[in-house]
């Protein structure tokens, strides 16, 4: 497989080498995403309850949480898609909600459950995303070719995105999210309905991006995958961060899945379902 | 097997009453409504026994043809729940001829079939003017019922077979829009009694044609016999041949349906990046390219693109029938097209649905978004309106009138776009989602859509009032007013567009997340 030609800027490569785990210390690695007291209410429900989170440059952070925990709400507020009720989001030191134009340039976004402009062909969608982000035609053309081969979408560039399968739609959206070589990639459920081969492929692309100094924040339900891929994990339950740190710190000797189930309130006893074992005639 | 299938259909009908109480209430109300309509039609048809023959003919043949057409169109259009789709019987290994007969007969069982049977029987009373006519009417009853049922079965089954792909559904929807737009003048003619004698002759000529088509032949045969014309025999023959042909088509279709599993979509492939390669690679150019592609490709835009030129044609036809003079008629289409074209942009963002997140996440400048979307309408609309103004003025016989026409049309278009630029960012209201039928209105519109639509429409007219008033004076004969209208139209239009896109752009930048939230609720 051809390696993706992910664009990189010369300033980035040095950032990760600074390497100490203590976030926020003057000599430590730069905090590329800082979330401070972020809050969102929908009516009486508090979806996100004063979350604090710091993500270092060059880290691969997984956000895990049960359904309805506030993961998507948090990531939407980070990317400027949902206005928070309180708190701050700093991306590379820029307040996303005070200076959205500058901050958004540094972020690549893959939202979950939002539509794409799916009456465009794959190539058109990539071009559209690149040009909206301010790239010139030649750059867009070259990066589109690289992304298409990296994601294995060669046969699909001419087809309308509306005719894509769910996994292919995810891949083209992911490609569109990174076309402007952002400093920070915020990916909501990037592996949902993606086949294992493509998922491994995507992981490799993301790992190379991180190795070059990029930062990935993703949410997923695949605990094995997060444990394997992410160097940092945050567990969000009921709109609060219950645990965060390096993956090894959070899982504390157990598997991430066991730790997560314990944090999320434990397994429900599967009693009272005996009727399921006497089959309908 | 026919008996089994009829019993199955009856069971399915009864089964509908075994649902939640409220669904049953709704079903009963629908049944009562259907029964009421049927009763009304039956009474009308019986009463027509005493009416003059031309009126009875017009009502029976015209209405009857519409009913036959409805049996053909409704299954495609609405996509009725096809409980007796032949494909459901594919696993039973049945003989296809017997299955075709059984499914056709079972198709009569049901509210529409029963209502049709009663109404068709009522025409026997209408034509009881002579024993022979009544006999022909009685013979026509099964022919009518079979024609309608076979048409609806064929329509439903072939829709299921052919239209399971996105593109074909959209194509059919677009074709039907054109068809119905062209039918509109006919309906106007049929319903508008104010049109007096012209209308009556118009209906007469329409009915005279329908009587010889498969749609109206079976209804027309007894009418012809009643008026002593030998044409009745020929019309009866047409009707019988229609049923035989439909029967053969149905049998063939059942055969096909039993061995097919629906059609696979053949995806459309585009070489290159289309408009994106032709327009500048800037955010504004890319948004313009995207908007242009959507006007050409998205069925919801296509409906607007088709109905905007069709509306003035219909209007002119109707007014022409009503006896308005040609010079006046010639001046109507251009301003009407401009009015609707400008107005059509007022809710553009809502058509993106949640895909607008890309513009929000990319921090697109509001002005780029506003102007980019307007580009295709502006680039296509302006030259067309200017050219159309000259043609209209020439047809009206006064070339000077091109000046006020251009003034009014350009003003209406630019003003509509200017205020649309603000309103589409300030208060988008829900529209049909991408990929769904353009006629499937969302539930949650509430009153917002109607209020926004009518306020903007009025505002567009009020802001264009200087150009319009001067234009009317020019039609009265004032040369100065003609040039004044042109100047006023261009100045006001340009000003409103400039201010509207600037203001709308700022609103878009400020309200990006709220626009996305509105799209999520839609």
Interface residues (C-beta under 8 A of the other chain):
Chain A: X79 X80 X81 X82 X83 X100 X101 X104 X105 X107 X109 X111 X114 X115 X116 X117 X118 X119 X120 X121 X123 X124 X127 X128 X129 X131 X132 X133 X134 X135 X136 X137 X140 X158 X159 X160 X162 X163 X176
Chain B: X166 X265 X267 X268 X269 X270 X271 X272 X273 X274 X276 X281 X282 X283 X285 X286 X287 X289 X290 X293 X294 X297 X298 X352 X353 X354 X355 X357 X358 X359 X360 X361 X362 X363 X364 X434 X435 X512 X513 X514 X516 X517 X520
